[in-house]
């Protein structure tokens, strides 16, 4: 798989270098911006980017797990164990929704990583405002312990698999 690349201040999308025929595509979610997302500097506040990722993740997982037995309330019992965002350019409020590309970038026993690109559009040459990654842990709330990802959920996550986003400050060896 091809990894993302940050070059000379410009972000090259994870999906740029993979041939169209073999290219896995991320799942795209349109997320509207709220006027209250802006801060005193006139751009979307850094904290709001985590909300944008959350909204995209909730919508994506609802689609991916639609009709599949999950937790007691119909949702997979997941906790966010880690969230990482790298801001690449300012995002100013606009009436059109932004697009968040979402995909699974690592699958383990009881956890999986989700990668994100916050984009201006679904076009290949769209501006990318931020990239991020979260780690979700399947969790039993009664026992307060992680549990393995259910066998029937693995193919649903693998269907949306792609390479992890590359972040500038990650140690070498962590893709």
FILO-430088 format. One line per field, with one value per residue: residue number from 0; x, y, z of N, C-alpha, C in turn. Coordinates in steps of 0.02 Angstrom, whole numbers. Layout:
residues N
i: [NUM; ...]
nX: [X; ...]
nY: [Y; ...]
nZ: [Z; ...]
caX: [X; ...]
caY: [Y; ...]
caZ: [Z; ...]
cX: [X; ...]
cY: [Y; ...]
cZ: [Z; ...]
END
This chain:
residues 175
i: [0; 1; 2; 3; 4; 5; 6; 7; 8; 9; 10; 11; 12; 13; 14; 15; 16; 17; 18; 19; 20; 21; 22; 23; 24; 25; 26; 27; 28; 29; 30; 31; 32; 33; 34; 35; 36; 37; 38; 39; 40; 41; 42; 43; 44; 45; 46; 47; 48; 49; 50; 51; 52; 53; 54; 55; 56; 57; 58; 59; 60; 61; 62; 63; 64; 65; 66; 67; 68; 69; 70; 71; 72; 73; 74; 75; 76; 77; 78; 79; 80; 81; 82; 83; 84; 85; 86; 87; 88; 89; 90; 91; 92; 93; 94; 95; 96; 97; 98; 99; 100; 101; 102; 103; 104; 105; 106; 107; 108; 109; 110; 111; 112; 113; 114; 115; 116; 117; 118; 119; 120; 121; 122; 123; 124; 125; 126; 127; 128; 129; 130; 131; 132; 133; 134; 135; 136; 137; 138; 139; 140; 141; 142; 143; 144; 145; 146; 147; 148; 149; 150; 151; 152; 153; 154; 155; 156; 157; 158; 159; 160; 161; 162; 163; 164; 165; 166; 167; 168; 169; 170; 171; 172; 173; 174]
nX: [42; 18; 88; 39; 102; 195; 250; 362; 276; 156; 19; 7; -119; -162; -219; -174; -69; -102; -151; -298; -381; -346; -365; -415; -551; -580; -713; -829; -892; -1006; -995; -1075; -1020; -1029; -1079; -1034; -918; -810; -670; -597; -502; -556; -559; -598; -598; -466; -506; -632; -608; -593; -725; -780; -717; -773; -911; -908; -857; -959; -1066; -1010; -984; -1115; -1168; -1080; -1101; -1234; -1381; -1316; -1286; -1240; -1192; -1289; -1371; -1381; -1267; -1092; -997; -890; -742; -648; -480; -371; -332; -275; -225; -170; -144; -158; -191; -278; -452; -587; -750; -885; -1028; -1051; -1042; -898; -790; -760; -645; -645; -571; -519; -367; -287; -301; -327; -326; -424; -446; -451; -384; -437; -422; -417; -455; -483; -567; -587; -671; -732; -651; -500; -396; -426; -418; -334; -368; -339; -270; -304; -309; -389; -398; -500; -572; -646; -759; -812; -933; -987; -893; -787; -677; -572; -631; -618; -628; -776; -795; -884; -882; -757; -739; -819; -750; -628; -667; -661; -530; -369; -211; -120; -132; 1; 95; 186; 263; 273; 360; 496; 466; 335; 199]
nY: [-59; 115; 248; 401; 565; 703; 843; 971; 1063; 1044; 936; 773; 671; 512; 433; 473; 411; 281; 164; 185; 70; -26; 47; 72; 161; 297; 316; 439; 578; 707; 851; 978; 1143; 1240; 1402; 1433; 1360; 1436; 1534; 1673; 1712; 1698; 1579; 1401; 1330; 1240; 1137; 1104; 1026; 895; 869; 871; 757; 662; 671; 628; 499; 437; 438; 363; 238; 202; 176; 74; -28; -54; -146; -250; -352; -272; -177; -165; -52; -44; 8; -13; -58; 53; 137; 287; 282; 353; 505; 597; 740; 828; 988; 1065; 1174; 1331; 1327; 1410; 1471; 1413; 1400; 1281; 1107; 1030; 897; 741; 617; 447; 302; 135; 107; 23; -136; -227; -345; -307; -179; -41; 69; 223; 323; 492; 623; 793; 880; 993; 951; 807; 787; 734; 827; 907; 1031; 993; 1010; 959; 811; 658; 535; 408; 294; 161; 63; -91; -117; -184; -126; -170; -257; -175; -192; -217; -301; -430; -390; -430; -576; -565; -430; -395; -413; -307; -196; -217; -201; -67; -30; 48; 132; 205; 379; 493; 578; 722; 728; 601; 462; 382; 229; 215; 210]
nZ: [0; -24; 62; 145; 111; 163; 89; 72; 139; 74; 67; 10; -40; 30; -65; -190; -264; -297; -417; -518; -546; -449; -339; -176; -112; -1; 120; 97; 187; 200; 295; 377; 415; 565; 615; 741; 747; 718; 778; 870; 780; 657; 588; 575; 733; 812; 902; 855; 745; 792; 823; 694; 640; 725; 693; 559; 578; 656; 565; 460; 524; 559; 433; 387; 480; 468; 492; 555; 696; 841; 978; 1135; 1115; 980; 924; 891; 1034; 1070; 1125; 1117; 1111; 1074; 993; 857; 772; 631; 579; 425; 344; 357; 390; 338; 381; 281; 175; 107; 142; 217; 165; 234; 222; 262; 329; 373; 449; 521; 594; 737; 876; 978; 943; 824; 702; 635; 494; 430; 314; 307; 193; 52; -49; -142; -246; -329; -324; -216; -84; 65; 230; 355; 430; 513; 645; 736; 872; 902; 1029; 1059; 1184; 1338; 1434; 1554; 1615; 1608; 1522; 1378; 1230; 1105; 931; 850; 749; 641; 619; 573; 427; 384; 426; 361; 230; 213; 216; 211; 181; 321; 369; 339; 455; 498; 618; 669; 739; 651; 571; 617; 526]
caX: [0; 54; 76; 31; 166; 194; 308; 370; 218; 95; -1; -14; -167; -146; -250; -149; -21; -125; -186; -372; -413; -332; -368; -470; -572; -606; -785; -836; -948; -1014; -1008; -1084; -988; -1073; -1051; -1000; -854; -756; -643; -584; -457; -595; -556; -626; -555; -433; -546; -689; -588; -609; -797; -790; -697; -823; -973; -896; -849; -1025; -1105; -978; -995; -1186; -1176; -1040; -1128; -1306; -1411; -1273; -1291; -1184; -1201; -1358; -1410; -1376; -1203; -1035; -974; -822; -714; -592; -421; -320; -351; -218; -243; -118; -176; -117; -206; -337; -518; -633; -820; -915; -1095; -1049; -1010; -832; -793; -711; -631; -638; -555; -486; -296; -254; -348; -292; -371; -481; -447; -435; -371; -474; -387; -462; -433; -534; -554; -634; -718; -714; -606; -432; -352; -457; -377; -338; -358; -311; -272; -309; -316; -414; -397; -561; -565; -709; -756; -868; -946; -1001; -831; -737; -619; -576; -648; -597; -674; -816; -776; -929; -868; -693; -744; -849; -695; -579; -694; -646; -460; -321; -149; -126; -109; 69; 99; 256; 300; 273; 426; 509; 442; 262; 171]
caY: [0; 178; 290; 473; 599; 775; 866; 1043; 1099; 1024; 868; 729; 624; 441; 401; 501; 371; 213; 159; 188; 4; -59; 96; 74; 230; 310; 329; 511; 603; 780; 876; 1050; 1185; 1283; 1469; 1431; 1325; 1486; 1565; 1745; 1724; 1694; 1513; 1347; 1318; 1174; 1088; 1084; 973; 831; 860; 853; 687; 623; 669; 585; 430; 412; 426; 307; 175; 185; 145; 13; -80; -56; -212; -300; -353; -237; -171; -166; 4; -44; 35; -51; -29; 77; 195; 318; 277; 401; 549; 636; 782; 873; 1042; 1080; 1241; 1358; 1314; 1465; 1451; 1416; 1371; 1213; 1061; 1004; 825; 703; 549; 403; 233; 96; 104; -32; -181; -270; -392; -274; -108; -25; 140; 255; 381; 543; 684; 845; 903; 1043; 916; 737; 787; 711; 884; 949; 1055; 953; 1056; 922; 738; 634; 464; 390; 223; 139; 0; -124; -115; -210; -77; -204; -282; -122; -222; -224; -367; -439; -370; -488; -604; -539; -359; -387; -400; -241; -148; -230; -174; 5; -25; 85; 147; 258; 446; 508; 640; 746; 719; 532; 431; 340; 163; 216; 237]
caZ: [0; -29; 121; 133; 109; 172; 52; 65; 164; 39; 84; -45; -14; 31; -123; -252; -302; -309; -482; -513; -546; -386; -286; -128; -102; 66; 126; 103; 226; 198; 362; 375; 466; 604; 626; 806; 741; 710; 837; 864; 723; 596; 555; 616; 790; 811; 940; 814; 698; 823; 814; 623; 633; 761; 654; 501; 603; 676; 504; 424; 560; 554; 367; 383; 524; 459; 488; 587; 769; 872; 1050; 1159; 1089; 907; 902; 918; 1098; 1058; 1158; 1081; 1154; 1051; 938; 834; 715; 606; 543; 367; 320; 390; 362; 354; 375; 215; 179; 82; 189; 201; 153; 274; 197; 321; 313; 426; 431; 557; 627; 786; 909; 1011; 924; 755; 689; 581; 467; 404; 281; 305; 125; 24; -93; -157; -304; -314; -310; -164; -29; 127; 286; 412; 429; 581; 657; 801; 889; 935; 1064; 1074; 1257; 1376; 1487; 1617; 1645; 1601; 1490; 1305; 1204; 1036; 878; 830; 684; 588; 608; 539; 355; 374; 434; 308; 167; 211; 236; 170; 217; 371; 349; 361; 492; 498; 680; 691; 737; 591; 588; 628; 464]
cX: [44; 38; 67; 99; 154; 258; 309; 310; 153; 81; -22; -59; -142; -167; -221; -109; -43; -164; -261; -404; -405; -346; -427; -488; -595; -682; -791; -899; -949; -1033; -1016; -1044; -1040; -1039; -1011; -934; -795; -733; -629; -538; -492; -590; -587; -575; -527; -474; -604; -671; -602; -684; -813; -773; -749; -887; -965; -891; -917; -1067; -1076; -993; -1069; -1200; -1141; -1072; -1204; -1331; -1370; -1282; -1229; -1196; -1275; -1401; -1406; -1312; -1147; -1011; -901; -804; -658; -533; -368; -349; -291; -240; -181; -152; -131; -129; -269; -401; -564; -704; -843; -983; -1097; -1017; -939; -840; -740; -706; -615; -620; -520; -413; -257; -307; -309; -344; -433; -487; -435; -425; -412; -434; -436; -422; -493; -520; -606; -687; -696; -666; -536; -386; -381; -405; -388; -320; -325; -314; -276; -314; -342; -406; -461; -547; -635; -707; -820; -879; -960; -937; -776; -671; -628; -597; -628; -650; -710; -796; -819; -917; -803; -699; -775; -795; -644; -602; -679; -573; -419; -260; -160; -104; -38; 68; 172; 294; 298; 344; 434; 483; 368; 232; 102]
cY: [62; 220; 363; 506; 674; 801; 942; 1083; 1081; 951; 831; 676; 552; 408; 425; 453; 300; 213; 155; 119; -30; -14; 87; 147; 239; 319; 404; 530; 679; 803; 952; 1085; 1226; 1350; 1470; 1392; 1373; 1512; 1639; 1761; 1716; 1629; 1461; 1330; 1247; 1120; 1062; 1031; 904; 817; 841; 780; 642; 616; 623; 512; 400; 395; 366; 240; 154; 152; 77; -44; -86; -128; -267; -295; -321; -236; -169; -109; 9; -14; -9; -18; -7; 136; 222; 317; 328; 442; 592; 675; 824; 924; 1064; 1149; 1265; 1340; 1371; 1441; 1460; 1382; 1299; 1168; 1046; 928; 792; 633; 506; 334; 201; 87; 52; -71; -227; -315; -359; -201; -102; 50; 163; 316; 428; 595; 732; 884; 956; 1010; 844; 732; 766; 769; 931; 973; 1009; 999; 1022; 848; 716; 559; 454; 314; 208; 71; -28; -138; -143; -164; -109; -226; -229; -149; -221; -295; -370; -414; -433; -510; -576; -465; -347; -374; -332; -187; -156; -203; -100; 18; 14; 100; 203; 326; 455; 576; 659; 728; 648; 504; 389; 271; 160; 249; 265]
cZ: [0; 32; 100; 136; 120; 140; 48; 87; 129; 55; 21; -15; -18; -35; -189; -295; -318; -374; -474; -508; -479; -326; -240; -117; -30; 63; 138; 141; 219; 268; 358; 430; 502; 613; 691; 804; 737; 777; 823; 805; 656; 558; 602; 670; 789; 848; 898; 763; 727; 818; 742; 611; 666; 720; 593; 522; 621; 615; 466; 459; 557; 487; 364; 422; 518; 452; 520; 663; 799; 948; 1069; 1132; 1013; 880; 927; 983; 1094; 1103; 1115; 1130; 1136; 995; 921; 772; 696; 562; 486; 338; 356; 352; 386; 343; 303; 219; 153; 135; 168; 192; 198; 243; 258; 296; 372; 405; 470; 595; 673; 820; 938; 990; 849; 750; 630; 560; 434; 364; 282; 241; 103; -20; -101; -216; -283; -295; -257; -114; 30; 184; 345; 397; 502; 584; 727; 810; 928; 967; 1077; 1149; 1287; 1436; 1554; 1652; 1645; 1573; 1414; 1287; 1130; 988; 855; 759; 628; 575; 569; 464; 340; 379; 378; 240; 158; 230; 186; 212; 268; 342; 376; 396; 501; 561; 707; 690; 674; 606; 603; 567; 476]
END
